[in-house]
Amino acid sequence: MKNTQDESQKYKKLSTLFLVLSIILAVLLVLSLIRTSTTKNDLKESFAEQEELQGELDSIMNAYNLVKEEYGELNDQLTAKDSAILAQAEEIQKLISQQSDYRRVKKKLELLQNQGKEYVRMLDSLYAANETLTIENRKIKTENTRLTEVQQKMTIVQDSLNKRIKTASQLKAYDISVKGIIMKSGGKKEEETNRSKRVEKFKICFTLGENAITTPGNVNLYCRLSIPDGKVLALGKGDAYTFTNEGKILQYTIKTTVPYENKAKEVVMYWNLRDGDTAVPGTYTAQLFTEEEYIGEAIVTLK
């Protein structure tokens, strides 16, 4: 009887122990299931967060690259700012790949977005400044073109006016004559002759015309007297017997300087034949010049 009671008590203890162990195992199983579910949820949440962060980073950088394409060469003026943004984006990408703290990455994304906005603001400022400069440059170019055209027109008008003034201020000779002269009454009286053998000198007469525009003062006058064969008579062949007209160096036969006061003035020039020289038959030409221009000519034919 006693043995039966002992066995009954032992069975009860075992049953109780089994029940306790079963409960413990059940609790452990439930906890394990809860933990597994929580881990899966955490993984899902972490993956979702990673996708969210990656998507946000991609969105920011896509928008940034579109802005850079739109502004083109202006980006070259902000290379330092561009490098900082790209370095920040690269750091965020590493943090996302390493599954770093969500809030830390979020703050860095916010900073990156603000940097992008600042970059756009700076580009807008550069664009506005460039547009202002472009407009100003166009205005300056247009004004320069207008001024150039005005200057060209003024130059044409001035050149035309100068030519008119120069033409108007040119001295002119009229009543030009060249004559063969023989001296009589012991050299006191001149007599005109057209016989070459009798000619002792040539006399060139003309009137320097009135001109109110030309500058008054002494005027150098030159006569080139050429004989029938075209040779110009001269006192010598050196530079002392030359003058320049229209860029050409010419020999002269006679030179005289007269005072000119803007009024008509009669001028007489002589060329004496040298001892032993005799005029030859033919046509003689007397051409007249000032320092600046040719003013007329006349001829005489000797028999």
C-alpha positions in Angstrom: 0.0 0.0 0.0 2.8 2.3 0.9 4.5 1.5 -2.4 1.5 2.3 -4.3 1.2 5.7 -2.6 4.9 6.4 -3.3 4.5 5.5 -7.0 1.4 7.7 -7.2 3.2 10.6 -5.7 6.1 10.0 -8.0 3.8 10.0 -11.0 2.2 13.2 -10.0 5.6 14.9 -9.6 6.6 13.6 -13.0 3.4 14.8 -14.5 3.8 18.2 -13.0 7.4 18.4 -14.2 6.4 17.4 -17.7 3.6 20.0 -17.6 6.1 22.7 -16.5 8.6 21.6 -19.2 5.9 21.6 -21.8 4.8 25.1 -20.8 8.4 26.3 -20.8 8.9 24.8 -24.3 5.7 26.3 -25.5 6.7 29.7 -24.2 10.2 29.4 -25.8 8.6 28.4 -29.1 6.3 31.3 -29.0 9.2 33.7 -28.1 11.2 32.2 -30.9 8.4 32.7 -33.4 7.9 36.2 -32.2 11.6 36.9 -32.5 11.8 35.4 -36.0 8.8 37.5 -37.0 10.3 40.6 -35.5 13.7 39.9 -37.3 11.9 39.4 -40.6 9.9 42.7 -40.0 13.1 44.5 -39.1 14.8 43.2 -42.3 11.8 44.2 -44.4 11.8 47.6 -42.7 15.6 48.0 -43.2 15.3 47.0 -46.8 12.4 49.5 -47.3 14.4 52.2 -45.6 17.4 51.4 -47.8 15.3 51.6 -50.9 13.7 54.9 -49.8 17.2 56.4 -49.1 18.6 55.2 -52.4 15.6 56.5 -54.3 15.9 59.9 -52.6 19.6 60.0 -53.4 19.0 59.1 -57.1 16.2 61.6 -57.3 18.4 64.4 -55.9 21.3 63.5 -58.2 19.1 63.1 -61.3 17.7 66.6 -60.7 21.2 68.0 -60.1 22.5 66.5 -63.4 19.6 67.9 -65.3 20.3 71.3 -63.9 24.0 71.0 -65.0 23.0 70.0 -68.5 20.6 72.9 -68.7 23.2 75.5 -67.7 26.0 74.1 -69.8 29.3 76.0 -69.7 28.2 78.1 -66.7 29.0 75.0 -64.5 32.7 75.6 -65.3 32.6 78.6 -63.0 31.4 76.5 -60.1 33.8 73.5 -60.2 34.6 73.7 -56.4 30.9 73.6 -55.5 30.3 70.8 -57.9 33.1 68.7 -56.5 31.8 69.2 -52.9 28.3 68.0 -54.0 29.7 64.9 -55.8 31.8 64.0 -52.8 28.8 64.3 -50.5 26.7 62.1 -52.8 29.5 59.5 -52.9 29.7 59.4 -49.1 25.9 59.0 -48.8 26.0 56.1 -51.3 28.6 54.3 -49.1 26.5 54.8 -46.0 23.4 53.4 -47.7 25.4 50.4 -49.0 26.7 49.8 -45.4 23.1 50.1 -44.1 24.1 52.9 -41.8 21.8 54.6 -39.4 18.6 55.8 -41.2 18.4 59.2 -39.4 22.1 59.9 -40.1 21.7 59.2 -43.8 18.5 61.3 -43.9 20.3 64.3 -42.4 23.1 64.0 -45.0 20.5 63.7 -47.8 18.8 66.9 -46.5 22.2 68.6 -46.5 22.9 67.4 -50.1 19.5 68.7 -51.2 20.3 72.1 -49.7 23.7 72.1 -51.4 21.9 71.4 -54.7 19.5 74.2 -54.2 22.4 76.6 -53.3 24.1 75.4 -56.5 21.0 76.2 -58.6 20.7 79.6 -56.9 24.4 80.4 -57.8 23.8 79.2 -61.4 20.8 81.5 -61.7 22.8 84.4 -60.4 25.6 83.7 -62.9 23.0 83.3 -65.7 21.4 86.6 -64.9 24.7 88.3 -64.7 25.8 86.8 -68.0 22.5 87.8 -69.6 23.0 91.4 -68.3 26.5 91.4 -69.7 25.3 90.0 -73.0 22.6 92.6 -73.3 25.1 95.4 -72.4 27.7 93.9 -74.9 25.0 93.9 -77.6 24.2 97.5 -76.8 27.9 98.5 -76.8 28.4 96.6 -80.1 25.4 98.2 -81.7 26.5 101.6 -80.4 30.1 101.0 -81.7 28.7 99.9 -85.1 26.6 103.1 -85.2 29.5 105.3 -84.2 31.7 103.6 -86.7 29.1 104.2 -89.4 28.8 107.8 -88.3 32.6 108.2 -88.2 32.9 106.7 -91.7 30.2 109.0 -93.0 31.9 112.0 -91.3 35.3 110.8 -92.8 33.7 110.7 -96.3 32.2 114.1 -95.8 35.4 115.5 -94.3 37.5 114.0 -97.2 35.1 115.5 -99.7 35.2 118.8 -97.9 39.0 118.7 -97.8 39.2 117.9 -101.5 36.9 120.8 -102.2 38.9 123.1 -99.9 42.1 121.9 -101.5 40.7 122.4 -105.0 39.3 125.7 -104.1 42.5 126.8 -102.4 44.7 125.8 -105.3 46.4 128.7 -107.0 45.8 129.0 -110.7 47.7 130.9 -113.4 46.1 132.5 -116.4 47.2 134.7 -119.3 50.3 132.6 -119.6 52.7 133.4 -122.4 56.2 132.4 -123.3 58.1 134.6 -125.8 61.5 134.8 -127.5 63.3 138.1 -126.7 66.1 140.1 -128.3 67.6 143.0 -126.4 68.0 146.4 -128.2 69.2 149.9 -127.3 72.2 148.5 -125.5 70.2 146.0 -123.5 67.6 148.5 -122.4 64.8 147.6 -124.6 63.1 144.2 -125.1 61.7 143.1 -128.5 59.8 140.0 -129.1 61.0 137.7 -131.9 60.0 134.3 -133.3 63.3 133.8 -135.1 65.3 131.3 -133.2 68.7 132.7 -134.2 67.9 136.1 -132.8 66.6 134.9 -129.5 68.7 136.0 -126.5 66.4 135.0 -123.7 62.9 133.6 -123.0 60.3 135.6 -121.1 57.5 133.8 -119.3 54.6 136.0 -118.2 51.4 135.0 -116.3 48.9 136.2 -113.7 48.6 134.3 -110.4 44.9 134.3 -109.8 43.0 135.7 -106.8 42.1 133.2 -104.1 40.6 134.1 -100.8 40.9 130.6 -99.3 44.5 129.9 -99.7 46.9 130.9 -97.0 48.7 134.2 -97.7 52.5 134.4 -97.7 55.5 133.7 -99.8 54.9 131.3 -102.7 57.6 129.4 -104.5 57.0 129.2 -108.3 58.8 126.9 -110.7 59.0 127.0 -114.5 60.2 124.0 -116.5 61.2 125.2 -120.0 61.7 122.4 -122.5 63.3 122.7 -125.9 61.9 121.1 -129.1 63.6 117.7 -128.4 61.9 117.6 -124.9 65.0 118.3 -122.8 64.3 120.6 -119.9 66.7 123.5 -119.6 68.4 123.8 -116.1 71.2 125.6 -114.4 72.6 122.2 -113.2 71.8 118.6 -112.6 72.1 118.5 -108.8 69.3 118.3 -106.2 69.6 122.1 -105.7 67.8 122.5 -109.0 64.8 120.1 -108.3 61.5 120.3 -106.5 58.9 117.7 -105.6 55.4 117.6 -107.2 52.9 114.8 -106.5 55.6 112.6 -105.2 57.9 113.1 -108.2 61.2 114.9 -108.2 61.4 117.3 -111.1 64.1 119.6 -112.4 63.2 123.2 -112.8 64.5 125.9 -115.2 63.6 128.9 -113.2 62.5 129.4 -109.6 61.1 132.6 -108.1 59.5 133.4 -104.8 56.7 136.0 -104.7 54.7 137.4 -101.8 51.0 136.5 -102.2 48.2 138.3 -100.4 45.2 136.5 -101.9 45.0 139.0 -104.7 45.7 138.6 -108.4 49.5 139.1 -109.0 51.4 139.4 -112.3 54.6 137.4 -112.4 57.5 137.5 -115.0 60.3 135.0 -115.3 63.3 135.1 -117.5 65.7 132.5 -118.9 68.9 133.9 -120.5 70.7 131.8 -123.1 74.2 131.1 -122.1 77.1 132.5 -124.0 77.6 130.6 -127.2 74.1 128.9 -127.0 71.7 129.5 -129.8 68.0 128.7 -129.8 66.9 126.1 -132.4 63.7 126.2 -134.5 60.8 124.3 -133.0 58.2 124.4 -130.2 59.2 125.4 -126.7 57.0 124.6 -123.7 56.9 126.5 -120.4 55.2 124.5 -117.6 54.4 126.3 -114.3 54.2 124.8 -110.8 53.9 125.8 -107.1 55.2 123.5 -104.3 51.9 121.6 -104.4 50.5 121.6 -107.9 50.8 122.2 -111.6 49.2 125.6 -112.4 49.4 125.9 -116.2 51.6 126.1 -119.3 52.2 127.9 -122.6 54.1 127.2 -125.8 56.0 129.3 -128.4 57.2 128.2 -131.8 60.4 129.6 -133.2 61.4 129.6 -136.8 
